[in-house]
Amino acid sequence: MAEDELKQELKRLMIEELDLRGQTLATIEDDAPLFGDGLGLDSLDALQLAVAVEERYGIAIPEDDRAKAIFASVSALAEHITRTRSRG
């Protein structure tokens, strides 16, 4: 899967799984922070998103400080998925 296609799929997953009303694929920027001043997700959203990503892509999301970097942005998440699947 091409990286741009994966990013679009991740945005769609986030909108659906996290019920992000008012957000569209176009309004979620690839490199914008997912937490805080960016998309405004919280720790419960992170857990829900981690479970959805693990189920959809068959990869593990670490439950330590590495998760912060993975969930930094849509681009960072896509990169983690691509890197992890290529090792698989």
N, C-alpha and C positions, 0 to 999 in steps of 0.2 A: 504494500500500500504506500502510495506517495505521501510524503510528509504533510503537504497542504491538505490532502484528503483526510488524513488522520486528524489533523487539527480541527477540521470542520466536523468530523464525527465526534470528537471530544466535546466540542461546543454544544452539539446537539444533545449529547449524553448529559452534560451539565444542566442544560435548560430543562430537560425532561426529568432527570432524577432529583434535582434540587428545586424544581418548580420555580424557576427564575422568571417570574412574570415580568413582562416589560423588556426582557432581553431577547435579542435575536442573534443569529450567527454573525451578522454585521456589526453589532454593538459590542461584542466581546472581542477585544483586541488580543492578538496572539501573544504579545509580550507584556501586556498589562498585568500587574499583580492580581492574583486571585483573592487575596485576603487584604484586610485593612482598607486603605484608600482606593484600591482598585475595584474589583468586582464586589468586595464586601462580604466574602464568605466567612464563616466562623468555624470553630472546631467541630461542631456537629456536622456541618456541610463537608468538612474534610474527611470525616469518618465515612459518611454516606458515599462520597465520591470515590474514596479508596476501595470500598467494597464493590461498587459498580465497575470500576476499572479492572479490579482483580477478576471479577466474574466475566466481563466482556472480553478481556485480552489475555486471560490466563497467566497473569504475572503477579508477583508479590510486591506490595508496597511496604517498605520497612516501617516499623513502628517506633523509630527513634528520630534523632535530629536530621537524618538524611531526608526524611519526608518533607521537611520545609523547603529544601532545594527542589525536590521533585514537583511540589505543588506551587512553585513560585509563579508560574504562568502556564498558559496553554502550551506554549513552545517548549518549556522545560518538561512538562508532562509527556508530550509527544516524543521528545528526545529520549526520555527514560523508557518509554514503551518500546520504541524502535531498538534501542541499545539492548534491552533485556531480552526481547524476542530474538534478536540476532545471535545471542549467546546460547539460546535455548536449544 
